[in-house]
Amino acid sequence: TEEAIAQAIIRGNVDFTRDPWPKVSDEAKYLVKRMLDPNPFTRITVQEVLDHSWIQHREHGRNVSLGDQVRMRIKQFSLMNRFKKKVLRVVADNLPDEQLDGFRQMFDMMDKDKNGYLTFEELKDGFSMIG
């Protein structure tokens, strides 16, 4: 189910016994495990990923087809994200004005450069400010 998938993602559990993982090298699986570490303090950094030997020597690796199953799952995930965004838009459009005003004030307070977008830093600083 979607709930089970979400929980597995949060816990960082990847089933490396299911297709296509048995065809993938141990080095690549180890890299994926480190990238999916739920703890941001122990998770591998982007620079560490780029410096990893599997990435550095990718031309020596074999090409493994992920197959139609993985392609279909990625497509479903993408469609579900678009659906969720539309649902959130409908919910937001139907919130009472006083709640929307509160959200707008909170957003404006976090948007330090006033460009209408929140960077990760602005969001992090805003959440720490709010508590």
SVG drawing of the C-alpha trace seen along z (x, -y; Angstrom):
<svg xmlns="http://www.w3.org/2000/svg" viewBox="-14 -41 50 52">
<polyline fill="none" stroke="black" stroke-width="0.4" points="0.0,0.0 1.0,-3.6 1.1,-3.8 3.4,-0.9 5.7,-2.4 5.8,-5.7 6.6,-4.0 9.4,-2.0 10.8,-5.2 10.7,-6.9 12.4,-3.9 14.9,-3.6 13.9,0.0 14.7,1.0 14.0,4.6 17.1,5.5 15.7,9.0 13.1,7.8 13.6,7.0 15.7,5.2 18.0,5.1 19.4,8.7 21.0,7.5 22.6,4.4 26.1,4.5 26.7,4.6 28.7,1.3 25.6,-0.4 23.3,1.0 25.6,-0.2 25.5,-3.7 21.7,-3.7 21.5,-2.5 23.7,-5.4 21.7,-7.9 18.5,-6.7 19.6,-6.9 16.7,-8.5 19.1,-10.3 20.2,-13.5 23.3,-13.6 24.6,-10.2 23.2,-10.3 25.9,-10.6 26.3,-14.1 25.9,-15.1 29.6,-15.6 30.3,-12.1 27.9,-10.6 29.7,-12.4 33.1,-11.2 31.9,-7.6 33.9,-5.1 30.7,-3.6 30.0,-7.1 33.6,-7.8 34.0,-4.5 30.6,-4.3 32.0,-3.6 33.4,-0.3 30.0,0.8 27.6,2.9 24.3,1.5 21.3,3.1 17.9,2.6 15.5,1.6 12.7,3.0 9.1,1.9 8.1,2.5 10.4,-0.2 9.5,-2.6 5.8,-2.0 6.3,-2.7 8.2,-5.9 5.4,-7.1 2.8,-6.2 4.8,-8.1 5.0,-11.1 1.3,-11.1 0.5,-10.6 2.6,-13.7 0.7,-15.8 -2.6,-14.4 -1.6,-15.3 -0.6,-18.8 -4.0,-19.3 -5.8,-18.0 -3.8,-20.3 -4.7,-23.2 -8.4,-22.3 -8.0,-22.1 -6.2,-25.5 -8.8,-27.1 -11.5,-26.1 -9.8,-27.1 -11.5,-29.9 -10.0,-33.4 -8.7,-33.8 -6.7,-30.5 -5.4,-31.6 -4.4,-35.0 -2.4,-33.2 -0.6,-31.0 0.2,-34.1 1.6,-36.0 3.7,-32.9 4.9,-32.5 5.8,-36.3 7.7,-36.1 9.8,-33.2 10.3,-34.7 13.3,-36.8 14.2,-37.9 10.5,-38.5 10.7,-36.6 7.6,-34.5 9.6,-31.3 11.0,-29.6 14.5,-28.2 15.4,-25.4 17.3,-27.8 14.3,-30.2 12.1,-27.3 14.5,-25.9 15.0,-29.4 11.3,-30.0 10.4,-26.8 13.1,-27.3 11.7,-30.9 8.2,-29.5 9.3,-26.7"/>
</svg>
